[in-house]
Amino acid sequence: MPHDVWIPPVHRDLTHGVERVAVDGSTIGAVIEALDAQFPGLAARLTDGDRLRPGIAAAVNGVVASRGLRQKLTDASEIHFVPAMAGG
């Protein structure tokens, strides 16, 4: 099940300018692994160990994923990696 993944502009140096990629994965973590297989170094920019890096959120079909890398993806989805928002 391919997902439509939008690459943030700050990371497009690793994708040679490509802004959208179709990859398979049953979780956000698996999607990042698939992205890293195509574009080495992308996982290091998006993750810190077994979590998304602080300041990065994954949005699936417009909704921020509450489970981070463990967020399950049951249908083909649109995924964006965006700066996490904090309020005060």
N, C-alpha and C positions, 0 to 999 in steps of 0.2 A: 504494500500500500504506500505509494509515494506521497510525500508531503511537500508542499510548496514552501520553501524556507527563504526568507528575505535576509540578506547579509547586511549588517550595519555598515555605513560608509567607512567608519574607522577601521574595519577589518577587511575591506575589499582589496587591500594590497596583497593579501594572501590568496585571493580568488582571481587575481589578474583583472580586477574591475567588474567581475560578474556580480550582479546584485541579487539574483534569484536562482535557487538551485532546487531540483527535485531529488529527494532522498527518501529511502525507506527507514522505518524504525517504529517499534512498538511503544517506546518511551522517549522523552526529551533526551535522556542520556544516550540512547541508541542512535537518535538522529544526530547528535553531536559527534558520536563515534564515526558515523557514516560521512559526515562533513569533513572530519579530520582525515579520513582515508583519502578523500579527494583533494583536500587542501591542508596539508600538514601544517600544524601550528595553530589551527583554529580552535581546537579543544583547549589548548593551554591558555588562550585568551578568554574563553568563555567559562572555564571551570577552574575550581580550586579543590583538588582531590575529588571527593564524591559529591560536591555541591557546585551550584552556579557561583561564579565569582561574586563577591560583595559588589553591589552597585549594578548588577545585571539581572534582568528578569526575562522570563520566557513568556510570550503571549501566544496562546493557541486560539485561533479563530476570534481574536480580539479580546480574550479574557486571560488575565495573568494567571499562569499555572501556579497553583498553591503548593504543589508537591515537588517543585524543582525538577531535578533530573529524573525522579521516579514518576513524574506525571505520565499516566498512560495515554496513549493515542489510539483510539479504537477505529476512527475513520480518517480518511485522507483529510489533512488539515493545512491551514496556513499558519506558519510559525514565524514570529519575529523575536529577535533578541534585542531588548531595549534597556536603556538605563533605568534602574529601579527608581521610583519616586518616593521621596520621604516628605513628610509634612511636619508641621510644628505649630 
